[in-house]
Amino acid sequence: GQYTTSASVWPLVMVSRSGSNFTN
């Protein structure tokens, strides 16, 4: 549970930050 959540949240956060910079 914990590992899966972290593995799912990490990429999401990275994509959110990187995607935001790339999009904007």
Biopython code that builds the backbone (N, CA, C, O; Angstrom):
import numpy as np
from Bio.PDB.StructureBuilder import StructureBuilder

atoms = [
    (1, "GLY", "N", (0.837, -1.217, 0.000)),
    (1, "GLY", "CA", (0.000, 0.000, 0.000)),
    (1, "GLY", "C", (0.863, 1.254, 0.000)),
    (1, "GLY", "O", (0.711, 2.120, -0.861)),
    (2, "GLN", "N", (1.762, 1.347, 0.962)),
    (2, "GLN", "CA", (2.600, 2.551, 1.048)),
    (2, "GLN", "C", (3.468, 2.708, -0.192)),
    (2, "GLN", "O", (3.528, 3.775, -0.804)),
    (3, "TYR", "N", (4.142, 1.612, -0.547)),
    (3, "TYR", "CA", (5.062, 1.684, -1.693)),
    (3, "TYR", "C", (4.312, 2.051, -2.967)),
    (3, "TYR", "O", (4.761, 2.895, -3.742)),
    (4, "THR", "N", (3.165, 1.408, -3.175)),
    (4, "THR", "CA", (2.378, 1.686, -4.383)),
    (4, "THR", "C", (1.945, 3.149, -4.405)),
    (4, "THR", "O", (1.996, 3.803, -5.446)),
    (5, "THR", "N", (1.517, 3.657, -3.249)),
    (5, "THR", "CA", (1.069, 5.048, -3.185)),
    (5, "THR", "C", (2.213, 5.990, -3.527)),
    (5, "THR", "O", (2.054, 6.915, -4.324)),
    (6, "SER", "N", (3.366, 5.747, -2.917)),
    (6, "SER", "CA", (4.530, 6.606, -3.166)),
    (6, "SER", "C", (4.917, 6.549, -4.634)),
    (6, "SER", "O", (5.195, 7.577, -5.252)),
    (7, "ALA", "N", (4.934, 5.342, -5.189)),
    (7, "ALA", "CA", (5.330, 5.169, -6.592)),
    (7, "ALA", "C", (4.331, 5.870, -7.499)),
    (7, "ALA", "O", (4.688, 6.308, -8.593)),
    (8, "SER", "N", (3.090, 5.978, -7.058)),
    (8, "SER", "CA", (2.067, 6.621, -7.890)),
    (8, "SER", "C", (2.082, 8.134, -7.710)),
    (8, "SER", "O", (1.821, 8.885, -8.649)),
    (9, "VAL", "N", (2.390, 8.570, -6.494)),
    (9, "VAL", "CA", (2.394, 10.012, -6.210)),
    (9, "VAL", "C", (3.643, 10.675, -6.759)),
    (9, "VAL", "O", (3.568, 11.762, -7.332)),
    (10, "TRP", "N", (4.806, 10.023, -6.588)),
    (10, "TRP", "CA", (6.075, 10.621, -7.036)),
    (10, "TRP", "C", (6.012, 11.069, -8.490)),
    (10, "TRP", "O", (6.216, 12.246, -8.787)),
    (11, "PRO", "N", (5.725, 10.118, -9.417)),
    (11, "PRO", "CA", (5.672, 10.482, -10.847)),
    (11, "PRO", "C", (4.630, 11.570, -11.091)),
    (11, "PRO", "O", (4.841, 12.469, -11.904)),
    (12, "LEU", "N", (3.525, 11.485, -10.394)),
    (12, "LEU", "CA", (2.469, 12.485, -10.576)),
    (12, "LEU", "C", (2.989, 13.873, -10.234)),
    (12, "LEU", "O", (2.767, 14.826, -10.980)),
    (13, "VAL", "N", (3.675, 13.985, -9.115)),
    (13, "VAL", "CA", (4.212, 15.287, -8.692)),
    (13, "VAL", "C", (5.259, 15.774, -9.693)),
    (13, "VAL", "O", (5.263, 16.939, -10.090)),
    (14, "MET", "N", (6.135, 14.872, -10.089)),
    (14, "MET", "CA", (7.198, 15.250, -11.041)),
    (14, "MET", "C", (6.582, 15.718, -12.351)),
    (14, "MET", "O", (6.977, 16.749, -12.896)),
    (15, "VAL", "N", (5.622, 14.967, -12.853)),
    (15, "VAL", "CA", (4.966, 15.324, -14.115)),
    (15, "VAL", "C", (4.216, 16.641, -13.952)),
    (15, "VAL", "O", (4.208, 17.477, -14.855)),
    (16, "SER", "N", (3.589, 16.817, -12.800)),
    (16, "SER", "CA", (2.832, 18.050, -12.552)),
    (16, "SER", "C", (3.768, 19.254, -12.595)),
    (16, "SER", "O", (3.447, 20.272, -13.209)),
    (17, "ARG", "N", (4.919, 19.138, -11.946)),
    (17, "ARG", "CA", (5.867, 20.271, -11.915)),
    (17, "ARG", "C", (6.530, 20.455, -13.274)),
    (17, "ARG", "O", (6.573, 21.563, -13.809)),
    (18, "SER", "N", (7.042, 19.372, -13.822)),
    (18, "SER", "CA", (7.737, 19.453, -15.116)),
    (18, "SER", "C", (6.739, 19.836, -16.207)),
    (18, "SER", "O", (7.020, 20.708, -17.030)),
    (19, "GLY", "N", (5.581, 19.191, -16.215)),
    (19, "GLY", "CA", (4.561, 19.482, -17.218)),
    (19, "GLY", "C", (4.146, 20.939, -17.144)),
    (19, "GLY", "O", (3.950, 21.585, -18.174)),
    (20, "SER", "N", (4.013, 21.455, -15.942)),
    (20, "SER", "CA", (3.611, 22.851, -15.777)),
    (20, "SER", "C", (4.640, 23.767, -16.434)),
    (20, "SER", "O", (4.284, 24.696, -17.159)),
    (21, "ASN", "N", (5.916, 23.498, -16.177)),
    (21, "ASN", "CA", (6.976, 24.330, -16.742)),
    (21, "ASN", "C", (6.998, 24.213, -18.261)),
    (21, "ASN", "O", (7.168, 25.204, -18.970)),
    (22, "PHE", "N", (6.822, 22.981, -18.752)),
    (22, "PHE", "CA", (6.868, 22.775, -20.199)),
    (22, "PHE", "C", (5.650, 23.412, -20.871)),
    (22, "PHE", "O", (5.764, 24.032, -21.928)),
    (23, "THR", "N", (4.491, 23.248, -20.243)),
    (23, "THR", "CA", (3.265, 23.790, -20.832)),
    (23, "THR", "C", (3.303, 25.317, -20.816)),
    (23, "THR", "O", (2.971, 25.980, -21.799)),
    (24, "ASN", "N", (3.721, 25.852, -19.665)),
    (24, "ASN", "CA", (3.747, 27.301, -19.552)),
    (24, "ASN", "C", (5.043, 27.822, -20.142)),
    (24, "ASN", "O", (5.275, 29.030, -20.150)),
]
sb = StructureBuilder()
sb.init_structure("model")
sb.init_model(0)
sb.init_chain("A")
sb.init_seg("    ")
for serial, (resi, resn, name, xyz) in enumerate(atoms, 1):
    if name == "N":
        sb.init_residue(resn, " ", resi, " ")
    sb.init_atom(name, np.array(xyz, "f"), 0.0, 1.0, " ", f" {name:<3s}", serial, name[0])
structure = sb.get_structure()
